[in-house]
C-alpha cells in the first residue's frame, strides 16, 4: 500500500472533524442564542454588567440543591 492511500482515511477524518467544528461553531451555537431561555439568560447577565462570554463560575447564580430522592437513589462507588 502506498503512503498516499494510507493518508486518505486520515485526511477524510481531518476534513470531517473540521467540518463538524465549523458547523457547530458557525451554526449550532448561534442558533442556541435564539432559544428563548438562553436569550433571556444572556440579556439578564448583560443587564447586570456581566459579560456572558467571559463569565467565571463565581458570577453564576447558585444552582439548586439536589432533591433528597436523588441522594437516596445515588450509588457512589467505593
C-alpha positions in Angstrom: 0.0 0.0 0.0 1.4 3.4 -0.9 1.7 6.2 1.6 -0.8 8.2 -0.4 -3.5 5.5 0.2 -2.6 5.3 3.9 -3.2 9.1 4.4 -6.6 9.2 2.7 -8.6 7.9 5.7 -6.8 10.3 8.0 -7.4 13.2 5.6 -11.1 12.3 5.4 -11.3 12.2 9.2 -9.5 15.6 9.5 -11.8 17.2 6.9 -14.9 15.8 8.7 -13.6 17.0 12.0 -13.0 20.5 10.7 -16.4 20.5 9.0 -18.1 19.4 12.3 -16.3 22.2 14.3 -17.4 24.8 11.7 -21.0 23.5 11.7 -21.2 23.6 15.5 -19.4 26.9 15.9 -21.0 28.7 13.0 -24.4 27.1 13.0 -25.5 25.4 16.2 -24.1 27.8 18.8 -25.6 30.9 17.1 -28.9 29.1 16.8 -28.8 28.4 20.5 -28.6 32.1 21.2 -32.1 32.4 19.6 -33.6 30.0 22.1 -35.9 32.0 24.5 -34.3 30.6 27.7 -30.7 31.3 26.6 -31.6 34.7 25.2 -33.3 35.7 28.5 -30.2 34.5 30.4 -27.8 36.4 28.2 -30.0 39.6 28.5 -30.2 39.2 32.3 -26.4 38.8 32.5 -25.8 41.9 30.3 -28.3 43.9 32.5 -26.1 43.0 35.5 -23.0 44.1 33.7 -21.6 40.6 33.4 -20.1 39.7 30.0 -21.6 36.3 29.3 -18.7 35.4 27.0 -16.1 36.0 29.8 -18.1 34.7 32.8 -16.5 33.0 35.7 -18.2 30.3 37.8 -18.3 32.7 40.8 -20.6 35.0 38.8 -23.1 32.3 38.1 -26.4 32.1 40.0 -26.2 29.3 42.7 -27.6 26.0 41.4 -30.4 24.5 43.4 -29.5 21.7 45.7 -30.3 18.1 44.8 -33.6 16.7 45.9 -33.4 14.1 48.7 -34.8 11.3 46.4 -31.7 11.8 44.2 -29.4 11.2 47.2 -31.3 8.1 48.1 -31.0 6.7 44.6 -27.4 7.8 44.0 -24.9 5.0 44.2 -21.4 6.0 44.9 -18.6 3.7 44.1 -16.2 2.9 47.0 
